[in-house]
């Protein structure tokens, strides 16, 4: 069958695949002749250092030559994937996990409440509205839209009379917001476009409309355009056209800033601010009194080196979650009448404060101790009232709720405990199960544990490992290691369909909390960014070696997977340590770090890893780990699945094109390097059941002795 398929590829594509009888222990016995991939002569000069870029021609993604090459690569990949023995198992398992019945937490408004339900075997949301004791269907998204148009999200207005909901077209990076009456079930005229898919909306407290940030249109943005150029904070009044939307805040003088706007919980104050790509994600805070004469403005925080997130206010007393003078986070109080004076309400602790939620006149703090969630409840004075009991080691996410309601919601999960949503009563400190997700295996027979690797400089790296309780620590089980390490994001031990399917197949699943993330605060972030970025790669290698040393894996059974900045993490680590992993899946990673600044919206990443044109120093640290020029001809690299999405507006597919082409050129080992191009945008492959299954089937085939 395999040779017959290879012969068909020869006829159709001119791609040669030489087949030999497959070994029971090695899926790599089929050697591959890759599609012709010309190496050009492009060379860049950085401060006297010449850096070849032989696949520069792939940057012209719309050229016929590039499309022809991608088509040939895609067909080659299809042939490789078609022969993977556990592909259908992963597809059916992940599809089953993603299509389990689900009911959302109700969003309660004054006039009505709304919730959504997903039926068993479906992935489409159906929205229901509740008026008193009467529940009615409001919007069946599966019947309303068909691909390439997809339903994305919804938010109920405070009065419960209007739902704002968003759609997207073919994963192109843009969302369109619409309004729907909960009384009539009909759309209200006046759509909003030009909103990037990472930009939220927030309703006005009087329900007259919503605040949003966007570019005003979906016109293509030229390569290299700063992310904040043309981005403005708007107010859209329900029932009016977008052309009449009010511009509330813009910073044309600072194209590195993203303006935003929303109201305080009591609706009296308009809070304006900006987000930036500075190391600490610093922002500005401006507050406008909507009830005061001429709407006077108080500037609480100019753009600087710290961020401030609004939590609640009691009159002019505002509470902000901040890292100002507190890299591990704290809650402060500021009086608008004395804006220069701040009071620490919840001081910085030895563990990380991840968020603070106002709930029923109290504060619920979400802490991380070695990346494990803890929830604590405080009064407005800052006095600790009690802790919320959790089922064990895992993640809760942030508490959702409002200052005017004592009932909130949170979830708990870890890689071996399905996601369970709890309702929490702040008055009684009692949690109750609201809903629980199903599992393809008996969770009681599995365990998630936390171990620690030692990396460069003696850094202690948390590694979560999930496996069967009776696992033999002889390195024979296929093991999958993942990580992220960017933008100060905390990588939590969560239940996901990707990890659950791997565990159900009998594998070991591990998550490394490498430097560059936020697991230990801003200092941990800064120790893995800019000139310290090499620490992230050292940490992933240390975690991999720990898994091998402890018997969870061997070099022959260990795979690595990374998405987005995690793709950069595993891509660089693979190049620096080609014998460490048996298989690697690198998805949507910005691996072309010396050219990334030229790829449209990716310019914002320069605040995280630098830019080669900014200074010789920045070039030196980027060139020091840049994977493309470091790939060595004649090296035996792991089986590698290089993944991207054709409409990815956040990380250009060019990164994957160059990485795959360079590895194919260099590969001397028998294992394949193939390019996987999904439809849609940046998150498409990361969420698609088909793509997730293909990824796991590929990794399993090259890590399992008995595949």
ABEGO torsion letter per residue (X at the ends): XAAAAAAAAAAAAGBBBBBBBBBAABAAABBBBBBBBBBBABBBBBGGBBBBBAAAAAABAABAAAAAAAAAAAAAAAAAAAABAAAAAAAAAAAAAAABBBBBBBBBBAABBBBBBBBBGBABBBBBBBBEABBBBABBAAAABBOABBBABBBBBAAGABBBBBBBBGGAGBBBBBBBBAAAGBBBBGBBBGBBAABBBBBBAAGAEBBBBBAGBABBBBBGBBAABGBBBBBBBBGBBAAABBBABBBAABAABBBBBBBBAAGABBBBBBBBABAAGBBBBBBBBAABBGGBBBBABBBBABBBBBABBBEABBBBBBABGBAAEBBBBBBAABAABBBBABBBBABBBABBBBBGGBBBBBBBBGGBBBBBBBBAAGBBABBBBBAEBEBAEBBBEBAABABBBBBBBBAABBBBBBBBBAAAGBBBBABBBBBABBAAABBBBBBBBBBBGGBBBBBBBBBBAABBBAGABBBBBBBBGBGGBBBBBBBBAAAAAAAAAGBBBBBBBBBGBAAAEAAAAAAABEAAAAAAAAAAAAAAAAAAAAGABBAAABBBBBBEAAAAAAAAAAAABAAABABBBBBGBBABAAAAAABEAAAAAAAAAEBAAABAAAAAAAAAABAAAABBBGBBBBBBBBBBBAABAABBAAAAAAAAAAAAAABABABBBBBBBBBEBAAAAAABAAAAAAAAAAAAAAABAAX
